[in-house]
Amino acid sequence: MPIIDTTFDRIALDIVGPLPKTSRGHRYILVLVDYATRYPEALSLQYRLPRPAIIYLADMLSNDLKRKTRRSSPLPVVTQFMAALRFFASGSFQMVVGGTLGVSQSSVSRVVRDVTNALCRRARQFIKFPATDGECIRTKQQCFEIAGFPNVLGAVDGTHIAIKAPNDEEEAFVNRKNVHSINTQVICDATLRVTDLVAKWPGSTHDSFVLMNSGTGITFNEGEMPGGWLLGDSGYALRPWLMTPILHPATEPDERYSRAQRKTRSVVERCIGVVKSRFRCIDRSGGVLQNTPERACKIITCAFILHNICIMYRLPIPDIPEDDDPEGDVPVPAPCNTGMQVRQDLIRRRFM
């Protein structure tokens, strides 16, 4: 985690530079500096990030967001970043976000686009699958501590992010609940940190297909990943590297296996719930994303990047409601024979 050892007002001026009193962002920055100093908890509540994280990201993105213009009052970097954060956090219409910050709807639209693009270019910096021996061992140990399920490198699940009906190939984006959406694949570890994200498939695409055509799924399937398993729900096909629950356990060992599998895998459901709770732009409570599918995929990616930054800065995990999307209404793919053998060996070794 970056360590910030300077005051907010000093680094804000370093990022923004000298501001003329006529600048549109001048008054807002002065208010923000005072607000962040006096009410740090309220700042995290409204913008979802603590002051050090905001400073860190605004500084990181400053070169991407500085306006190359001859106008006397370009929108300052901090104002741009805070406007985008407000949109991500609230999911409000851009006109509403602009009204709270004293900028136009068109300016907010450009700001959200630019901040989104800048963050997505750095996605690999914040969303990384465990690769080194030390990272794999730590991930497996943390997952094992949940319910005694061994050798787990992550839990995988898909979630649908609602979007407005697109103009092209509209029917492909209609999911099984008759809602236009992006089917987003999430893999996370026991700390709810997202380690892999795929946000590019239309809502009609099955979770299992998304996984098998993702970079991580292909790498696992070709045996090039470190030794370990992913955990998935019954919507995924059982494979040697992907352990799924037994839908109708016939023995006590089978029941113990399925109970431990479900409890460990539930971290990904909780992770998705936490991200949607923090960043309402991708939750139905914030409406649907009023963007093209391409832009919506980038906004979704940004929400999960920002969630990982919340994890970095150890923000408290918000309470979330129970999952209301049961597994039973998802078609169950046929397991592969090798996966069946691996699962039976695991049950015999660990759950007898």
N, C-alpha and C positions, 0 to 999 in steps of 0.2 A: 504494500500500500504506500502511495506517495505520502511523504510527510511535508506538511505545509507549516512553515515556521514564521510566517509573516502575517500581518493583519489583513482583513478582507479589503478594507478601503485602499491600502497600499497596492495590493496585487491587482485589484480591480482597475486602478489607474494605470498600472503597468500593462494590463491587457488592452485597455481601451485607448490609452493615451490621453493627452490633454483634450478637454471637451469645451467648446464654446458654450456660453450660457444659452444660446439659441438651439443647441442640439436637442433633437427629439428624445435622445436617451439620457441627457444630462440629469434632469430632475428624477427620472426613474432610478438611475444608478445611485444617486444620493439617498433616495428613499430606501432602496434595497440594502445599501451598506448599513444604514441605521437599523432597518428591520432585522437583518441577519444577525447583527450584534446583540440586539435586545431580545429577540424571540427566535432562537435557533430551532426550537421544537416546532414552532409554527411554520418555519421555512421548510423543514423536512416534510411536514404534513401537506403543504400546498404544492411543493415542487418535487417531492419524493426523494430528494437527495440532500445530504447535509452540506453545510457550507464548504468544508474542505474538498468534497467531491465536485461541487459546482465550480470552485476555483480551478481545480485540477483539469476538468474537462474543458472549461472555457479557455484555459491557457493552451491545452492540447489542440483545440480546434481553431485557434485564433487566426492562423494563416489561411485556413480554408474559408473563414467567414468574413475576413476584412474586405470591405467594399472597395473595389478599384473604380473610384468615381471622383470627379472634380467638384462635386457638390460640397457645400460648406458643412453639411450636417448629415453624414451617412449614419445609418443605424448602427450603434456600437455593438461590438461582439457580445458583451454580457447581456445586453437587451435581447439580441437575437437568440442566444442560447436559452435564456429564461422564458422567452415566448414559446420556444419549441418545447421546453420542459413542461410548461403549463398545459400545452395541448396534449402531450403524452399522458400527463397525470390525470387530466379531467375528461378528455375526449370531447370537450366542448367545441361548438362550431368556431371556425377561425375568426369570425366577426366578434364573437363574445370574448375570445382570448385577446384580440386586438384592442377591444374596448377597455379591458382591465389594465392594459399596458400603455394605452395612448397611442397605438399605431393602427394603420389601416388593415383591412382584411387582406388586401393584396400583398401587403408587406409580410403579414403573418404567413401567408401561403408560400411566399419565397423563402422565408426563414425556415419553416418546417421542412421544405424541400432541401435546402442547403445543409441544415443540421443533420437531417436524415442521411443524406449522401455522405457527409463527412464521417458520421459514426459508422455507417456500413463499410466504409473503406478500412475501418479499423476492427472489424468484427473478429478476425482471427487473433487479435491481441487480447480480447476479453472472453471469447468462447473457444476453449481448447479441450480436447479429449486427453485424458491422462496418457502420457507417452513414455516417460522414464520409469525405471524400476521403482524408484521411490514414490512417484505419483501413483502408480498402480497399487503398490502395497498399501499406501495410505487410504486410497479409495476403497479397496477391498475390506480393510479393517473397519472403516467407518460404516460400511454397509453391513458387515457381519454383526456389528454391535446392535443393529436394529432388531433382528429376530433370529440370529444364528444362521443365516443363509450364506454359504461360503462363496468366495471367488467372483464376486459381483463387481463389474466395472461401471455399471450404470443401469438406470431404469428408463425405458422408452415408452412414449405414448404419443398419440396424435390429438390435436385440439383444433376445433374449427373457429376461425376468426371471421365474423360476418362482414361482408362488404356490400356495397350497392351493386345492383345487377349491371354487369359490364355490357358494352355494346357488341363485342365480338365473342363468339362461342359461349353465349350466355348459359346454355343448358349444361355445359361442362362444370359450371361452378355451383350447381344446385346439389346440396348434400342430401343425406338420407332423411333429414328433418325438413326438407323442402326450403332451405335457406341458402342464399348465395354466400359462399365462403371460400377462404383459403385453408386447405388442410395443412396444418403446421406440425412437423415432427419435432419433439423435444426429448433429449436425453439429459438426465441430470444425475448428480451424485447424492450422497446422504446429507450433505449440507444444503441441498436445494440449489447448488450452483449448476447452471446449464453448461454442459460440456459439448453438446452438439445440437445444431438447429438446422432444420430444412424448412424454409418458408417459400415455396414456389409452386405447389401443386394445387389445382382447382379442387373444390369441395367434393366432387364426385369420386375422387381418387381414394382407393382403399388404403388404410394405414399400412398394411403388410406390403403393398406395392411400393409405397413411398420409402419404406425402410430398405427393401431389397434393391432399390434403384438409387439410394443415397450413397455418398462416398464412404460413410462409416459402414453401412450394410455390406457394400461390395468388398471392402477391406476385410471385414470379419469373415465373409463367405469364402474369400480366397485364402484364409488362414494367415493373414499378414498382421493381425492385431496381436497385442500381448495376450498371454493365456488368461482367459477369464470369460465371463458371460455377461450378456445383457438380460434384463428381466422385462417381459412384456405381458400384456393381458391376453385374454383368449381371442382377441381380434388378430393376433399374429400367429404365423405358423411356427410350430416347435422346430427348432434346429439345434445342432450341436453347440452353437454359441448363443442361442436365444432360448432361455427357459420360460415356459408358460405354465399357468396353473392347470391342474387336473380338474376338469369341470365336474366330474362325478366320482370323487374318491371312493374306492371300494375297500380300502384297508386303512388302519390307523397310521402306518407310515406315509401313505399317500396323502392323508388328511394333514399330517404334520408338515409335509413338504409344501402343500398348497397354502396352508396357513402362513408359513414363514415367507413363501414367495409373495403372497398378496401383501403382507405387512411391509416387506422390504420394498416392493414395487410401488407402494402407495406414495413414496416420496415424490414421484414425478407428477402424480395428480395434485399433490399439495403444492408443488413448485408452480405448476400451471395456474392454480387458483391464486397463489400469492402474486404472480406477475399480473394477472388480470385485475386483481384487487388494487395493486399499486398503480398500474397504468391503464386507466379506464378507456383509453382510446381503442384498446383491442377487446374490451368487454362489452357485452350487449347492454349493460347499464349505461354505457356512454353512447349508445346508438350503434350504427354500423359505419365502417370506414367509407367516407365519401370520396374515394380515390379510385384510380384505375388499378387493376390487379397488380401491375408492376410496382406502382408506388405503394400500394397496401403491403406488399411483401417486404419492402424496405422499412416501413413503419413498424411492422411486426418484429423484424430483426432488431430494430432500435430498442423496442420495449424490453426484449430479452437481454440485450447488451446492458441496458441501464439497470435491470434487475441484478445482473452479476456484479455491477459496480456497487449496488446496495449491499450485496453480500460481502464485497471487499471491505466496505466501511462498517460492517457489522451492525447495520440497522436492524431494529427489532422486526421479527416476522409478524405480519398482521394476522389476526384471526380471520379464517375464511369459512364459508358454509360447506357442508358436506357435498360431495360430488353427486350431481343429479343426472348423470349420464351412464346408466347401467350397461354392463358388458353384454347382457343377453340379447340386445337387439342388433348386434354386429355379426355379420357372417363370419363363421369360424373356418379358417383355411385348414387344409389337411396337413398333419405333421409329416415330417420326413422320417424315414426309418432310423437313420443314424441319430437323429435328435431323440427319438424314443429310447434308444439304447443308452445314450448319455444320461438321460433323465432317470432311467431305472437304476443305472449304476450310482448316480448321485443319491437317490433315495435309499439304496441298500447301504451305502457307506455312511450317510449322515443322519438319516431319519428313521432307521429301524428301531 
